Amino acid sequence: MNARTPTPFSSPAPDSPMPRSVCKAEALWRVLPDLATFVALVAIVTHGLLEGARNLGYHWQWYAVPRFILETGEAGLTAGPLLSGLALTLWIAALALPLSFVIGLSACLLSLSNSFTGRLVARCYLETVRNTPLLIQIFVVYFVFAPLLDMDRFWAGVIALALFEGAYASEIMRAGIVSLPRGQWEAAYSLGLSTRQAYARVILPQALRRALPPLTGQTVALVKDSALLSIISIFELTFQAQKIVSDTFMTFEIWFTAAALYLIVTCTLSALSRALERRVRVEA
């Protein structure tokens, strides 16, 4: 009999693959300690919150929360205050995001230009925005520039957000451009392209492709930062939550619900950012 032919009494070959059920069991066994730790942490945090509320004599009213998300009336189901605030938050982000990318790209190109004035303007903008609180910037845009430009509070908030996020988008784009090999510039110039044409046809398509995942992640920060617009009475999610809390005193329920709505949006955007990052890495 051939030595390689297994018999009913022979043991499996050393290099034979393990059964799939055994692999799954081992993988599950490795995950169990981490899962148990996570469950324990969630239980501890939940217990702490409940004990804190109990010590305050807080009366939970979760049954009243759904009507602030969806309202029922003669027209059927309509968006409640929290859902309306979330819709306005997303609308603000949708307007501020492309504007911040335009501002960021302009500042990036100025900072990399040969113009001393352009580099100085870009550096002053970046250092001022990145080293001052967003709240103060919102106040400056709303109380100083909005009256001069005849802007309402909504557009003042959108522009303040775009200016703030544009500074960070500029640094992300700049990193993408600087990361390209010098040979890309040399190849563009050898083809007779001007600097502007080299940016448009060679450099920016590659740099923006590299910068796309972190720029998507910057969108998450923009959505969260939009909560500060409640300070100038824009009826976004945080403002609506504050108004409901002041009317009903349902402090924990409303803020937890608002946090959950923010989490749904930001976790979705974070997942998109990770997917884009994996795709760019694979294609590269």
Residue pairs with C-beta under 8 A, 6 or more apart in sequence:
1 7
6 12
6 13
49 252
53 60
53 252
58 251
58 252
60 252
60 253
61 248
61 250
61 253
62 253
64 248
64 250
64 253
65 250
65 253
65 254
65 257
67 80
68 80
68 81
68 82
68 244
68 254
68 257
69 79
69 80
69 82
69 83
69 257
70 77
70 78
70 79
70 80
70 83
71 77
71 78
71 79
71 80
72 78
79 87
81 240
81 243
81 244
82 237
82 240
82 241
82 244
82 254
82 257
82 258
82 261
83 261
84 235
84 240
85 235
85 236
85 237
85 238
85 239
85 240
85 241
86 236
86 237
86 261
86 265
88 234
88 235
88 236
88 237
89 223
89 226
89 227
89 236
89 237
89 265
90 223
90 265
92 154
92 157
92 158
92 161
92 226
92 229
92 234
92 236
93 219
93 222
93 223
93 226
95 158
96 158
96 159
96 161
96 162
96 165
96 222
96 226
97 162
97 165
97 219
97 222
99 158
99 159
99 162
99 166
100 161
100 162
100 163
100 164
100 165
100 166
100 169
100 218
100 222
101 166
101 169
101 215
102 166
103 162
103 163
103 166
103 169
103 170
104 165
104 166
104 167
104 168
104 169
104 170
104 172
104 173
105 169
105 170
105 173
107 122
107 125
107 126
107 166
107 167
107 170
108 122
108 170
108 171
108 173
108 174
108 177
109 199
110 118
110 119
110 121
110 122
111 118
111 119
111 122
111 123
111 126
111 170
111 174
112 174
112 177
113 119
122 170
125 167
126 167
126 170
126 171
129 137
129 163
129 164
129 166
129 167
130 167
130 168
134 160
134 161
134 164
134 225
134 228
135 228
135 231
137 160
137 163
137 164
138 156
138 157
138 160
138 228
138 229
138 231
138 232
139 231
139 232
140 160
141 156
141 157
141 159
141 160
141 163
142 153
142 156
142 157
142 160
142 232
145 151
145 156
146 152
146 153
146 155
146 156
151 159
153 232
153 233
153 234
154 234
156 232
157 226
157 229
157 232
157 234
160 229
161 222
161 225
161 226
161 229
164 225
165 218
165 221
165 222
165 225
168 218
168 221
169 215
169 218
172 211
172 214
172 215
172 218
173 207
173 208
173 211
173 215
175 211
176 206
176 207
176 208
176 209
176 210
176 211
177 203
177 204
177 207
179 207
179 210
180 203
180 206
180 207
180 210
184 202
184 203
184 206
185 198
185 202
185 203
187 202
188 197
188 198
188 201
188 202
188 203
189 198
193 201
193 202
209 280
210 280
212 276
212 280
213 273
213 274
213 276
213 277
213 280
214 273
216 269
216 272
216 273
216 276
217 269
217 270
217 273
219 269
219 273
220 266
220 269
220 270
220 273
223 262
223 265
223 266
223 269
224 262
224 266
226 236
227 236
227 237
227 238
227 262
228 238
229 236
229 238
229 239
230 236
230 238
230 239
230 242
233 239
237 258
237 261
237 262
238 258
240 258
241 254
241 255
241 257
241 258
244 250
244 254
245 251
245 254
245 255
248 254
